[in-house]
Amino acid sequence: MSDARTTQKVYRIDKFKVPVEARSEFLERVHMTHAILRTLPGFAQDLVLEQTGGPGVFNFVTVAIWASPAAVEHAKEVVTTKHRDSGFNPKDVLKRLNVEADVAYHTEVHT
């Protein structure tokens, strides 16, 4: 019998507060990163959402769904290497664009 913690889907949900003037570059970088994610083993689905109403301060949300925690760990390694090799430092870009981020991993709660 497999351990649920090693086979449970993992949801990476990132929320961003993006200034209007940074929107184009921000989305370009998000799409570049998600193009890498989609090629990796264990990748299940992704979404890039833009707020169209409501009082929330985060106007963009990205979601990446992974088959397992192991798939997430592999993805982190691959993306970090590809970003480094291309000279892209996400933290530096977010700071330069004045983007606020709230990044977290989630799993489903079964009732």
Helices and strands as residue ranges (DSSP letters): H 4-7, E 10-17, G 20-22, H 23-37, E 43-50, E 60-66, H 69-86, H 90-97, E 100-106
